[in-house]
């Protein structure tokens, strides 16, 4: 296993995606850190169902954790495919975190990311399945959520005045 603090070698099959993941994650972190813990629990990021920053962080974190499991399976040859019901998984992830305090959801997201990056860095060959999980959980997933997160954080900060 690669040292978790070392960047993957430039010839890693997913080096560019790893760089993009880091950029997206750091933007997410900067946005979250601009809020108070109480603001992270305010609903309004999405409506019906209502999501807070905690919910989006938990959503992203659970996808990162799931990607870690699947990327490890790819690495060791036990992967069975990604024939999954994404909406059902999203609903179960949201339900599982619905009564968790902010700090639990945030720690889970960070832990999910750390473990996913370890599994991702261990990939030696590009595959369609690994690319699917990287797309679903990494930089492209962040890109789906960051525009609304930017807006919602700005609304929450403006509401302080």
C-alpha atoms as one frame of an Amber mdcrd trajectory, in Angstrom:
protein
   0.000   0.000   0.000   1.224   3.451  -0.867   2.073   5.994   1.858  -1.192
   7.894   2.368   0.610  11.227   2.642   2.616  10.863  -0.551   1.164  11.993
  -3.841   0.752   9.206  -6.358   3.461   9.027  -8.970   2.881  11.223 -12.026
   2.507   8.087 -14.136  -0.335   6.777 -11.963  -3.235   5.861 -14.280  -5.508
   8.296 -12.444  -3.032  11.081 -11.551  -5.083  13.817 -13.251  -8.287  12.648
 -11.585  -6.544  12.560  -8.205  -5.428  16.168  -8.712  -8.981  17.183  -9.654
 -10.359  15.332  -6.629  -8.033  17.221  -4.304  -9.032  20.589  -5.815 -12.747
  19.816  -5.473 -12.371  18.501  -1.938 -10.418  21.563  -0.808 -13.100  23.858
  -2.184 -15.753  21.865  -0.344 -13.690  22.100   2.864 -13.237  25.870   2.482
 -16.978  26.338   2.039 -17.839  24.178   5.041 -15.276  25.883   7.252 -16.849
  29.254   6.510 -19.971  28.113   8.397 -20.724  27.561  12.059 -21.712  24.049
  13.177 -25.266  25.308  13.687 -25.410  26.665  10.126 -24.356  23.254   8.829
 -27.649  21.880  10.179 -29.949  24.433   8.543 -32.156  22.904   5.854 -32.297
  24.531   2.448 -29.431  23.120   0.421 -32.114  21.009  -1.267 -35.860  20.914
  -0.722 -38.091  17.836  -0.809 -36.328  16.153   0.725 -34.764  18.885   2.801
 -30.980  18.773   2.944 -28.544  20.696   5.065 -24.786  21.037   4.650 -24.539
  18.063   7.036 -26.647  16.041   4.629 -24.595  16.921   1.548 -21.354  16.227
   3.435 -22.767  12.914   4.608 -23.979  12.096   1.101 -20.563  12.778  -0.415
 -18.824  10.947   2.418 -20.924   7.814   2.080 -20.264   7.693  -1.660 -16.544
   8.052  -0.951 -16.748   5.193   1.549 -18.667   3.027  -0.914 -16.137   3.798
  -3.655 -13.322   2.740  -1.325 -14.944  -0.661  -0.829 -15.532  -1.136  -4.549
 -12.045   0.052  -5.584 -10.499  -2.378  -3.101 -12.621  -5.153  -4.607 -11.391
  -4.182  -8.062  -7.782  -4.280  -6.838  -8.095  -7.739  -5.259 -10.285  -9.247
  -7.995 -13.573  -9.684  -6.090 -15.524  -6.888  -7.758 -19.005  -7.871  -8.968
 -20.044  -4.801 -10.959 -21.913  -1.595 -10.261 -25.467  -2.685 -11.026 -26.937
  -0.612  -8.203 -29.992   1.534  -7.569 -28.391   4.947  -7.079 -31.598   6.610
  -5.858 -32.180   3.870  -3.280 -28.598   4.146  -2.057 -28.903   7.934  -1.812
 -32.092   7.567   0.236 -30.548   4.989   2.568 -27.421   7.111   3.032 -29.545
  10.172   3.874 -31.687   8.198   6.321 -28.637   6.727   8.046 -27.204  10.189
   8.736 -30.445  12.071   9.414 -30.093  12.168  13.193 -26.321  12.408  13.389
 -24.697  15.549  14.737 -22.675  17.715  12.370 -19.294  16.568  13.658 -20.128
  12.886  13.104 -21.179  13.506   9.485 -18.082  15.623   8.820 -15.682  13.129
  10.398 -17.323  10.333   8.407 -16.893  12.287   5.168 -13.223  12.918   5.894
 -12.615   9.287   6.855 -14.442   8.088   3.733 -12.256  10.312   1.593  -9.031
   9.177   3.247  -9.840   5.505   2.791 -11.087   6.030  -0.773  -7.863   7.833
  -1.704  -5.842   4.937  -0.309  -7.813   2.453  -2.411  -7.654   4.735  -5.448
  -3.886   5.146  -5.189  -3.515   1.357  -5.065  -5.073   0.980  -8.536  -2.320
  -0.011 -10.930  -4.317  -0.347 -14.145  -7.175   1.781 -15.440 -10.460  -0.088
 -15.859 -13.938   0.952 -16.906 -15.302  -0.079 -13.515 -12.698   1.900 -11.555
 -13.405   4.900 -13.784 -17.140   4.539 -13.019 -16.524   4.652  -9.255 -14.077
   7.524  -9.579 -16.683   9.423 -11.592 -19.484   8.603  -9.150 -17.614   9.531
  -5.993 -14.769  11.890  -6.861 -14.238  15.165  -8.690 -17.255  14.891 -10.968
 -19.485  14.145  -7.982 -18.124  17.189  -6.186 -18.787  19.251  -9.320 -22.452
  18.202  -9.155 -22.770  19.599  -5.628 -20.359  22.540  -5.433 -22.427  25.093
  -7.388 -25.436  24.714  -5.088 -23.174  24.503  -2.028 -21.555  27.821  -2.986
 -25.002  29.408  -3.274 -26.300  27.903  -0.030 -23.208  28.899   1.957 -23.515
  32.463   0.626 -27.199  32.521   1.687 -26.357  31.243   5.165 -23.562  33.792
   5.597 -25.790  36.622   4.327 -28.407  35.577   6.883 -26.002  36.374   9.720
 -26.458  40.111   9.234
